[in-house]
Amino acid sequence: SRLLKGLPESFHSFAWHFDEVTRVPAGFRAVARSERCPIQAIEHASRPAYGVQFHPEREAEAGERSLRERMRREPE
């Protein structure tokens, strides 16, 4: 995949979403998956168009901190 070029075959990422893409749109192909999300990233077959369902800008520690903060602020 052009999107994931240079990354290791397996890596940790932070995902925080309740919506999920369950079908790859026409003209796209799935290029990444995880145990919890079968379509983590997609790319268009011939255009430089991509989509991800994780936060590539967040490392696991920062994501976990954000989650803990949000849980502290929200009432049960």
C-alpha positions, 0 to 999 in steps of 0.5 A: 500500500502507498499509504502504509509504505515504510511502516512495519507490517504490524504496529500499535495504533490508537482508535477511538470511535463508535462508528465503523466502516463495514464495506469498502467503497467501490474503487477502493481496497482495504489495506489494513485491519485489526482484531477489532476492526476488519477495515482499518485503512483503505486506499483508492485503486488509482487515485491518491485517496485514503481513509483510516479508522485509527489515529496515526497522530496518536501514540498508545500512551497519549491515546490512553491518557485521553481516554482516562481524561474523558472517562473522568469528565463524563458522568456514569 
